[in-house]
Amino acid sequence: MKNHHMVIGEDISVVSFSSQERGECISYDHCHDRYEITYLLSARGRYIVEGDEHKVSNGSLLLICPMSYHKIELEPCEVEGITVEFSKSILSDRVCGLLDGLWDGSDIHG
């Protein structure tokens, strides 16, 4: 797996990843105190967040809240994607509230 990591200040990082190899790609179960957005241009498999499994494939967009344990298990295939991680400190309180509302089920229109 080839990774290209770019840090934009201490509050945001971008990683693009790709593999032309056809071996199985499994990430470790982990969590962090940042939001994570992962876009899979090319992949098949499953994403596990806090024990809940979700199928992923080409074009999947994943949004993970801070402090959620998550991992990805991809089938042997070509893989390409990008991950952006960013801290709450770069967001306004309103935006943090909107994002957090996605996970806690609160009314995000208020």
N, C-alpha and C positions, 0 to 999 in steps of 0.2 A: 504494500500500500504506500503510495507516495502522498505525503502531506506537505502543504505549503502554508506555513503559519505566519500571520502578520498581526502584530500588536499595534493598535492605534490608541496610544495613551495607556494608562493603567486600568481603564474602565471598560475597554472594548477590545475584543480580538476576533479575528476572522481566520478560519482554517478551510482551505479547499483540499479535497482528497480525491484520489482516483487510483484505480487498480485495473490493469489489463490482465492480471493473473486470474485464474479461475479457481483459486483456493477459497476456503470458507473464511469469512471475516466476522469475527465476534468481538464486540467491545466489552469491557469489564463494567460491572455494576458500579455506578458512581453517582455522586451528587456534588453540587457546588452552590455558592451563594449568588449566582448570576442567572439571569434569564438566558435561555438558549433557543435559537431558531436554527433548525437544520432543514435544508432542502436537498432532496435526493433526485438528481437528474436521471441517474440510472442505478437501479438496485431492486432487489426482491428479498423479502424476509419479514421480520417482525421487530417491533419496537416495544419494549416493556417498560412501563412507567408505574412505579409504586405497585408492582404486581399485576397491573392491567396490561393485557396484550393487545397490540394493534398491528394489523397487516400493513406493510409498506411496499411500495413499488415505484416505478418511474413517476416522477412528479409529486411525490409525497412531501408535504410541508409539516414539520413537527415544531411545536412551541412548548417548551418545558419551563415550568416555573422554578424559582430558586428553591433549593433544599429538597427536591424530589429525586429519589433514587431512580435511575433509568439506565438502560443499555439497549444496544441494537444487535440483532443476530441476523446476518444476511446470508442468503443462499449463495453457493458458489456461482458467481457470475461477474461480469464487469461492473465495477462500482464507480460512481462519480457523484460528488455532492459538495456542499459548502455548509459550514457551521459558523454562526455568529453568536458570540457570548457577550453579554453586556450587563453592567451592574445597575442597580436601581438609582445610583447617584447621578446618572446622566439623564434621568427622566424627571419630569414634573410629578408632583404628588397626584395630580389628576390622571396622568397616563399610568402611573403605578397602580392606582385604584382600578382603572379600566382593565389592565392586564390581570391583576389579582382577582377581579370579578369573574374572569373566564374560568377560574378553577374553583372558586368557593360558591358559585351559583348565585351570588348577589346580583341585584339589579344594576347593570352597568350603564343604564341610560340616564340615571339621576344626576 
